């Protein structure tokens, strides 16, 4: 899959270079997101059907328009780069249409892993390699608590109280999940 939000960002960046073309691309993308908002509460199969009926014609029209317009712009211009970025990812960006479980973009997952990426960046300044490894392990446990819906304070208390009475082969039973 490719992310439609990343494709959208390229056209947003191209607004100062070629406003009419960039705006037209953004309007196409806006229509696709409107369909996604309407189909949000549907089952996966219903979402797929809505996408194939409503979004597929827009994707096809936009893809043809991008291919045609790409021939008329300078390749190194912002709009040229946006067109090339789209063309290189077009089939992957369209794959979400065929599976109602897939999303049009990866914003949800990027938001979910952002704290982990920020933490990883902070490990560079942990004082030593060993300290960074320990911090990353604790950070991973707390991220697991968040995913599992477990209170980190309660989990760490539980784990510390029970680790001495747990066989090493059963340490996985102390994990947050």
C-alpha positions in Angstrom: 0.0 0.0 0.0 1.0 3.6 -0.5 -0.3 6.5 1.6 -2.7 8.9 0.0 -1.8 11.5 2.7 1.8 11.5 1.5 0.6 11.9 -2.1 -1.6 14.7 -1.0 1.3 16.4 0.8 3.2 16.6 -2.4 0.4 18.5 -4.1 0.1 20.8 -1.1 3.8 21.6 -1.5 3.2 22.3 -5.2 0.5 24.9 -4.7 3.1 27.8 -4.9 4.5 26.3 -8.1 1.4 25.5 -10.1 -1.7 26.4 -8.2 -4.4 25.3 -10.8 -2.9 21.8 -11.2 -2.1 21.3 -7.5 -5.6 22.4 -6.5 -7.2 20.1 -9.0 -5.2 17.1 -7.6 -6.2 18.2 -4.1 -9.9 18.3 -5.1 -9.7 14.7 -6.4 -8.1 13.6 -3.2 -10.6 15.5 -1.1 -13.4 13.6 -2.9 -11.7 10.3 -2.0 -11.5 11.3 1.6 -15.1 12.3 1.6 -16.1 8.8 0.4 -13.9 7.4 3.2 -15.7 9.5 5.9 -19.1 8.3 4.6 -18.0 4.6 4.6 -16.2 4.7 8.0 -19.0 3.0 9.9 -19.7 0.3 7.3 -18.5 -3.3 7.4 -15.4 -4.2 5.5 -17.4 -5.7 2.6 -19.7 -2.7 2.4 -16.7 -0.3 2.4 -15.2 -2.3 -0.5 -18.4 -2.0 -2.5 -18.7 1.7 -1.8 -15.1 2.3 -2.8 -15.4 0.3 -6.0 -18.6 2.1 -6.9 -17.7 5.7 -5.9 -13.9 6.0 -5.5 -12.7 3.8 -8.3 -14.0 6.1 -11.0 -12.3 9.1 -9.3 -9.0 7.2 -8.9 -9.2 6.2 -12.6 -10.0 9.8 -13.7 -7.3 11.2 -11.5 -4.7 8.7 -12.7 -5.4 9.5 -16.3 -5.3 13.2 -15.6 -1.9 12.9 -13.8 -0.4 10.9 -16.6 -1.6 13.5 -19.2 -0.5 16.5 -17.2 2.8 15.0 -16.3 3.9 15.4 -19.9 3.2 19.1 -19.8 5.3 20.1 -16.8 9.0 20.4 -16.0 10.1 17.2 -14.2 12.1 19.0 -11.5 9.3 21.5 -10.7 7.3 21.0 -7.5 4.2 19.9 -9.6 6.4 17.6 -11.7 7.8 16.0 -8.6 4.3 15.6 -7.2 3.1 14.0 -10.5 6.1 11.6 -10.6 5.7 10.7 -6.9 2.0 9.9 -7.6 2.8 7.9 -10.8 5.4 5.8 -9.0 3.0 4.8 -6.3 -0.3 4.9 -8.1 -1.1 1.2 -8.2 -0.1 0.8 -4.5 -2.1 3.9 -3.5 -5.2 2.3 -5.3 -4.9 -1.0 -3.6 -7.0 0.1 -0.6 -10.1 0.1 -2.9 -10.1 -3.7 -3.0 -10.1 -4.5 0.7 -12.5 -2.8 3.1 -10.2 -3.5 6.0 -7.4 -1.3 4.6 -7.2 2.5 5.0 -6.6 5.1 2.4 -3.6 6.4 4.3 -1.3 5.3 7.1 -2.0 8.3 9.4 -3.4 6.1 12.2 -0.4 3.9 12.5 2.0 6.9 12.1 0.3 8.6 15.0 0.4 5.4 17.0 4.2 4.9 16.6 5.2 8.6 16.8 5.9 8.4 20.6 8.1 5.3 20.0 10.1 7.2 17.3 10.5 10.2 19.5 11.6 7.9 22.4 14.1 6.2 20.1 15.5 9.6 19.2 15.9 10.4 22.9 17.9 7.1 23.5 20.8 8.8 21.7 21.3 10.9 24.8 20.9 8.3 27.5 24.4 8.6 28.7 25.7 5.2 27.6 24.8 2.3 25.3 23.6 0.2 28.2 21.4 3.0 29.6 19.9 3.5 26.2 19.1 -0.3 25.9 17.5 -0.3 29.3 15.4 2.8 28.5 14.3 1.3 25.3 13.2 -1.9 27.0 11.2 0.1 29.6 9.7 2.2 26.8 8.7 -0.9 24.9 7.0 -2.3 28.0 5.0 0.9 28.5 4.1 0.9 24.8 2.8 -2.6 25.2 0.8 -1.5 28.3 -0.8 1.2 26.2 -1.7 -1.2 23.4 -3.2 -3.7 25.9 -5.0 -1.0 27.8 -3.1 -1.8 31.0 -2.2 0.7 33.6 1.6 0.9 33.5 2.0 1.6 37.2 -0.2 -1.4 38.1 1.6 -3.6 35.6 5.1 -2.8 36.9 4.0 -3.4 40.5 2.5 -6.8 39.5 5.6 -7.7 37.5 8.1 -6.8 40.2 6.0 -8.6 42.9 5.8 -11.8 40.8 9.1 -12.0 39.0 10.9 -13.8 41.8 8.3 -16.6 41.9 8.1 -17.0 38.1 10.1 -19.6 36.2 12.2 -18.0 33.4 10.3 -20.1 30.9 7.1 -18.4 32.0 8.4 -14.8 32.0 6.1 -14.0 29.1 3.2 -14.4 31.5 4.4 -11.2 33.2 4.2 -9.1 30.0 1.5 -6.4 29.9 -0.7 -8.2 27.3 
